[in-house]
Amino acid sequence: MKTYYNDAKETFDIEIKTLEKVRDALDESFDQFVDDVLQMTGRLIFIAIGKSGIIAEKISASFSSIGVPSFFIDAGNAFHGDLGRVSADDVVVFVSNSGETEEVLQTYFALQEIFGKDLKTIALTGASDSTLAKNTQEALIVDVAAEADVTKLAPTNSTTATLVVGDALLIAVQKEKQFTKKDFALYHPGGSIGKLLLQTVKNVMHTKVPYVDLETPLNDVIYRISDFGIGMTLVKDQDKVVGIVTDGDIRKKMLHVTKVKESTAADYMTEGFISIDVNKRNRAAWRKMAAHNISNLVVTEKGEVVGVITINDVVDE
């Protein structure tokens, strides 16, 4: 079988060397870009097209994720009403490796007609002598000698370098803003980080809790656990909860039970249970499960069982 991974390694080497050169060439123009973002009162807008557009859209989305108002405009659509999305207090970044992309230049000059020098404009380009770099108020140069592919034409080195510079800008702004995990969660309430840091156990717990008695036969215990789909059931002695049986308990203890067919919940039960208050954050639940090497907790409110929370409820797979 023909192998290709050596070609892949060579591509890695080429792009790593390119990134090192771009890193070493960074200067005060990078600092100015960061200051512009920190001081702006409007939005951070990226304008590009093609492969550069894909990279620009990702950089913009990353800035949005840390609370910097940002969006992307495709230069090809800019003349069909999108220019109206730009305001004088925005910072507009034009991304073009050559600095001569027609649609990007047309968009730049159109915005100049509308706003003149009132609009802060920055070129993110690989060519310092390009039309774009010479006309924008500032230019951050990402100079790439050649692309990594065999034709030296396909956007490879240039897009990688632009993306990494975008990441570096983002992180510089993050550090200056002292952006924390809690801040990140505020802008990602639906993600695993937001779920951990912002939501409480009450938001995600299972309120339908399975119960069996001490004398419940093993088959019925297994059916009970399967029916509720949370990997466990609580065990009652009369009206008092005295323990818990998990699917893992059954697998571990079955080998040591002499008469499996006659066994009951009592043979597999772990006495007592580990619980968490209904108003605790999901992060606290996750930490407790990790500390005890378990995958679920019983949820209580004023000492009463009100639900069950599992590891999958607090951490997205």
C-alpha positions as CSV (number, residue, x, y, z in Angstrom):
1,M,0.0,0.0,0.0
2,K,1.3,3.4,-0.9
3,T,2.0,5.7,2.0
4,Y,1.3,9.4,2.2
5,Y,2.2,10.4,5.7
6,N,5.8,11.4,4.8
7,D,4.2,14.0,2.4
8,A,2.0,15.1,5.3
9,K,5.1,15.5,7.6
10,E,6.8,17.6,4.9
11,T,3.7,19.8,4.7
12,F,3.8,20.2,8.5
13,D,7.5,21.2,8.3
14,I,6.9,23.8,5.6
15,E,4.0,25.4,7.4
16,I,5.8,25.4,10.8
17,K,8.8,27.2,9.2
18,T,6.4,29.7,7.7
19,L,4.7,30.3,11.0
20,E,8.1,30.9,12.7
21,K,9.0,33.5,10.1
22,V,5.7,35.3,10.5
23,R,6.1,35.2,14.3
24,D,9.6,36.7,14.1
25,A,8.3,39.5,11.8
26,L,5.6,40.7,14.2
27,D,6.1,44.3,15.3
28,E,4.3,47.3,16.7
29,S,1.5,47.0,14.1
30,F,0.3,44.0,16.0
31,D,0.2,46.0,19.2
32,Q,-1.7,48.8,17.4
33,F,-4.3,46.3,16.2
34,V,-4.9,45.0,19.8
35,D,-5.2,48.6,21.1
36,D,-7.7,49.4,18.4
37,V,-9.9,46.4,19.5
38,L,-9.6,47.3,23.1
39,Q,-10.5,51.0,22.6
40,M,-13.2,50.7,19.9
41,T,-16.8,51.7,20.8
42,G,-18.4,49.9,17.8
43,R,-17.9,46.4,16.3
44,L,-15.0,44.6,14.9
45,I,-15.9,43.8,11.3
46,F,-13.9,41.5,8.9
47,I,-14.3,41.8,5.2
48,A,-12.9,39.2,2.8
49,I,-13.8,36.7,0.1
50,G,-12.9,33.1,-0.9
51,K,-10.5,31.2,1.3
52,S,-9.5,34.4,3.1
53,G,-13.2,34.9,3.8
54,I,-13.4,31.5,5.5
55,I,-10.4,32.4,7.7
56,A,-11.8,35.9,8.4
57,E,-15.2,34.5,9.4
58,K,-13.5,32.1,11.9
59,I,-11.4,34.9,13.4
60,S,-14.5,37.1,13.8
61,A,-16.5,34.3,15.4
62,S,-13.6,33.8,17.9
63,F,-13.7,37.4,18.9
64,S,-17.4,37.2,19.4
65,S,-16.9,34.2,21.7
66,I,-14.9,36.4,24.1
67,G,-17.4,39.3,24.2
68,V,-15.9,41.4,21.4
69,P,-18.8,42.4,19.1
70,S,-17.8,41.1,15.7
71,F,-19.1,39.9,12.5
72,F,-18.0,39.0,8.9
73,I,-19.1,40.5,5.6
74,D,-18.4,38.6,2.4
75,A,-16.9,41.1,0.0
76,G,-18.9,39.6,-2.8
77,N,-22.2,40.5,-1.1
78,A,-21.1,43.9,0.2
79,F,-22.6,45.8,-2.7
80,H,-26.0,44.3,-2.2
81,G,-26.9,46.1,1.0
82,D,-24.3,44.8,3.5
83,L,-22.4,48.1,3.6
84,G,-25.3,49.4,5.6
85,R,-24.2,47.2,8.5
86,V,-21.1,49.3,9.0
87,S,-21.0,52.3,11.3
88,A,-18.4,55.1,11.8
89,D,-17.4,53.8,15.2
90,D,-16.6,50.3,13.9
91,V,-13.1,48.9,13.2
92,V,-13.1,47.3,9.8
93,V,-10.4,44.7,8.9
94,F,-9.9,43.9,5.2
95,V,-8.3,40.4,4.7
96,S,-6.5,39.7,1.5
97,N,-3.2,37.9,1.1
98,S,-2.3,39.7,-2.1
99,G,-3.9,43.0,-1.1
100,E,-5.2,43.3,-4.6
101,T,-8.4,41.3,-4.4
102,E,-10.9,43.3,-6.6
103,E,-14.0,42.7,-4.4
104,V,-12.2,43.6,-1.2
105,L,-10.7,46.8,-2.7
106,Q,-14.1,47.8,-4.1
107,T,-15.6,47.4,-0.7
108,Y,-12.9,49.4,0.9
109,F,-13.2,52.4,-1.5
110,A,-17.0,52.3,-1.2
111,L,-16.8,52.6,2.6
112,Q,-14.3,55.4,2.2
113,E,-16.9,57.2,0.1
114,I,-19.4,56.8,2.9
115,F,-17.3,57.4,6.0
116,G,-14.0,58.9,4.9
117,K,-11.4,59.0,7.6
118,D,-14.0,58.6,10.3
119,L,-13.9,54.8,9.9
120,K,-10.9,52.9,11.3
121,T,-9.6,50.6,8.6
122,I,-6.9,47.9,8.9
123,A,-5.4,45.7,6.2
124,L,-4.5,42.1,7.2
125,T,-2.4,41.2,4.2
126,G,0.7,39.5,3.0
127,A,1.9,42.4,0.8
128,S,3.1,45.6,2.4
129,D,3.3,47.4,-1.0
130,S,-0.2,46.4,-2.1
131,T,-3.1,48.8,-2.9
132,L,-4.9,47.6,0.3
133,A,-2.0,48.1,2.6
134,K,-1.2,51.5,1.2
135,N,-4.7,52.9,1.5
136,T,-6.0,51.6,4.9
137,Q,-5.1,53.5,8.0
138,E,-3.1,50.6,9.4
139,A,-1.7,47.3,8.0
140,L,-0.7,44.1,9.8
141,I,1.5,42.3,7.4
142,V,1.5,38.5,7.3
143,D,4.2,37.9,4.7
144,V,4.4,34.4,3.3
145,A,7.1,33.7,0.7
146,A,5.2,30.9,-1.0
147,E,2.4,28.5,-0.5
148,A,3.0,24.9,0.7
149,D,1.4,23.0,-2.2
150,V,3.2,21.7,-5.2
151,T,2.0,24.5,-7.5
152,K,2.8,27.1,-4.8
153,L,-0.6,28.7,-5.6
154,A,-3.2,27.0,-3.4
155,P,-3.9,28.9,-0.2
156,T,-2.1,26.9,2.4
157,N,0.7,28.7,4.1
158,S,-1.0,32.1,3.8
159,T,-4.3,30.9,5.2
160,T,-2.7,29.0,8.1
161,A,-0.5,32.0,9.0
162,T,-3.5,34.4,8.9
163,L,-5.5,32.1,11.1
164,V,-2.7,31.8,13.6
165,V,-2.2,35.6,13.7
166,G,-5.9,35.9,14.3
167,D,-5.6,33.5,17.2
168,A,-2.7,35.5,18.6
169,L,-4.7,38.7,18.3
170,L,-7.6,37.1,20.1
171,I,-5.4,35.8,23.0
172,A,-3.7,39.2,23.4
173,V,-7.1,40.8,23.8
174,Q,-8.2,38.0,26.1
175,K,-5.2,38.6,28.4
176,E,-5.6,42.4,28.5
177,K,-9.3,42.0,29.3
178,Q,-8.5,39.4,32.0
179,F,-11.1,37.2,30.4
180,T,-11.9,34.2,32.6
181,K,-13.6,30.8,32.2
182,K,-16.7,32.3,33.8
183,D,-16.7,35.1,31.3
184,F,-16.4,32.5,28.5
185,A,-19.3,30.6,29.9
186,L,-21.5,33.7,29.8
187,Y,-21.1,33.8,26.0
188,H,-21.5,30.0,25.7
189,P,-24.5,29.2,28.0
190,G,-25.5,26.2,25.8
191,G,-22.1,24.6,25.6
192,S,-20.4,22.3,28.1
193,I,-18.5,25.1,29.7
194,G,-21.7,27.2,30.2
195,K,-23.5,24.2,31.5
196,L,-20.8,23.5,34.0
197,L,-20.2,27.0,35.3
198,L,-23.6,28.7,35.0
199,Q,-26.4,26.2,35.3
200,T,-27.4,24.5,38.5
201,V,-28.2,20.9,39.2
202,K,-31.8,21.8,39.2
203,N,-31.6,22.8,35.5
204,V,-30.4,19.4,34.3
205,M,-31.4,16.7,36.8
206,H,-33.8,13.8,36.2
207,T,-36.9,14.3,38.3
208,K,-38.2,10.8,37.7
209,V,-36.3,8.6,40.1
210,P,-36.4,4.8,39.9
211,Y,-37.0,2.9,43.2
212,V,-36.9,-0.8,44.1
213,D,-37.3,-2.6,47.5
214,L,-34.7,-4.6,49.2
215,E,-36.5,-7.8,48.2
216,T,-37.0,-6.9,44.5
217,P,-35.7,-9.7,42.3
218,L,-32.6,-9.1,40.2
219,N,-34.5,-9.3,36.9
220,D,-36.9,-6.6,38.0
221,V,-34.0,-4.4,39.3
222,I,-32.4,-4.7,35.8
223,Y,-35.6,-3.8,34.1
224,R,-36.1,-0.9,36.4
225,I,-32.6,0.5,35.7
226,S,-33.1,0.0,31.9
227,D,-36.5,1.7,31.9
228,F,-35.3,4.9,33.4
229,G,-32.0,5.0,31.4
230,I,-29.8,6.7,34.1
231,G,-27.8,3.6,35.1
232,M,-29.1,3.2,38.6
233,T,-32.0,2.8,41.0
234,L,-32.5,3.8,44.6
235,V,-33.4,1.1,47.1
236,K,-36.0,1.5,49.8
237,D,-36.6,-0.3,53.0
238,Q,-40.3,0.4,53.6
239,D,-40.4,4.2,52.9
240,K,-36.8,5.0,53.7
241,V,-34.1,5.1,51.0
242,V,-31.3,2.9,52.3
243,G,-29.0,2.5,49.3
244,I,-28.4,2.5,45.6
245,V,-27.8,-0.1,42.9
246,T,-26.0,0.8,39.7
247,D,-25.6,-1.2,36.5
248,G,-21.9,-1.3,37.4
249,D,-22.7,-2.8,40.9
250,I,-24.6,-5.7,39.2
251,R,-21.7,-6.5,36.9
252,K,-19.1,-6.4,39.6
253,K,-21.1,-8.3,42.3
254,M,-22.8,-10.9,40.1
255,L,-19.8,-13.2,40.1
256,H,-19.8,-13.3,43.9
257,V,-23.5,-14.1,44.3
258,T,-24.1,-17.8,44.8
259,K,-27.7,-18.0,43.6
260,V,-28.1,-15.3,40.9
261,K,-31.6,-16.3,39.9
262,E,-32.8,-16.0,43.5
263,S,-30.8,-12.8,44.3
264,T,-32.5,-9.5,45.1
265,A,-31.6,-5.8,45.2
266,A,-30.1,-6.3,48.7
267,D,-27.4,-8.5,47.2
268,Y,-26.1,-5.7,44.9
269,M,-26.9,-2.6,46.8
270,T,-24.3,-0.1,48.1
271,E,-25.6,1.2,51.4
272,G,-26.3,4.9,51.5
273,F,-25.6,7.2,48.6
274,I,-23.6,10.3,47.7
275,S,-25.8,13.3,47.2
276,I,-25.7,17.0,46.2
277,D,-28.0,19.9,46.9
278,V,-30.5,20.9,44.1
279,N,-29.2,24.5,44.1
280,K,-25.5,23.6,43.6
281,R,-23.7,24.5,40.3
282,N,-23.2,21.7,37.8
283,R,-19.4,22.2,38.3
284,A,-19.8,21.1,41.9
285,A,-21.6,18.0,40.8
286,W,-19.0,17.2,38.3
287,R,-16.2,17.6,40.8
288,K,-18.0,15.4,43.4
289,M,-18.5,12.7,40.8
290,A,-14.8,12.9,39.8
291,A,-13.7,12.8,43.4
292,H,-15.7,9.7,44.2
293,N,-15.1,8.1,40.7
294,I,-18.9,7.7,40.2
295,S,-21.1,8.7,37.3
296,N,-24.3,9.8,39.1
297,L,-25.4,11.7,42.2
298,V,-28.7,11.7,44.1
299,V,-30.1,15.2,44.2
300,T,-31.7,16.4,47.5
301,E,-33.6,19.4,48.7
302,K,-33.9,20.0,52.4
303,G,-32.9,16.4,53.0
304,E,-35.5,14.9,50.6
305,V,-34.6,13.1,47.4
306,V,-35.9,15.1,44.4
307,G,-33.8,13.8,41.5
308,V,-30.7,12.2,40.0
309,I,-27.9,13.8,38.0
310,T,-25.5,11.9,35.8
311,I,-22.1,12.8,34.4
312,N,-23.6,13.1,30.9
313,D,-26.0,15.7,32.3
314,V,-23.3,18.1,33.2
315,V,-20.7,17.5,30.5
316,D,-21.6,17.4,26.8
317,E,-20.1,14.4,25.0
